[in-house]
Amino acid sequence: MSPRGSISLLKAAKVVAFLEKRDFVIPEDIKAVAVSVMAHRLVLSYEAIAEDISNEAIAEKIIASVKIK
């Protein structure tokens, strides 16, 4: 993701925190919005397109691989 993508991810996570009546972001807030924010920013290879792999599927795999301590 680009720096602008990171900023968008943070802003979206802040919205989730606000809706949960918190004034701080937790890792779960970021995970809640990460797939939506990241998916449209990914550019698929021709191989991925040919194999009918979606942007959302790739974003989900990336987010699932991140461990929260």
TATAVEN-V814333 format. One record per residue. N is the residue number from 0. PSI is psi in whole degrees, 0 to 359 (NA if undefined). Layout:
n:psi
N:PSI
N:PSI
This chain:
n:psi
0:152
1:170
2:322
3:325
4:320
5:320
6:318
7:320
8:316
9:316
10:317
11:321
12:324
13:324
14:315
15:315
16:316
17:316
18:335
19:9
20:40
21:151
22:23
23:156
24:138
25:162
26:326
27:329
28:318
29:315
30:328
31:329
32:352
33:317
34:315
35:318
36:318
37:324
38:315
39:354
40:352
41:141
42:117
43:148
44:166
45:326
46:317
47:319
48:316
49:326
50:6
51:42
52:131
53:159
54:320
55:320
56:319
57:316
58:319
59:319
60:320
61:311
62:321
63:334
64:350
65:123
66:138
67:126
68:NA
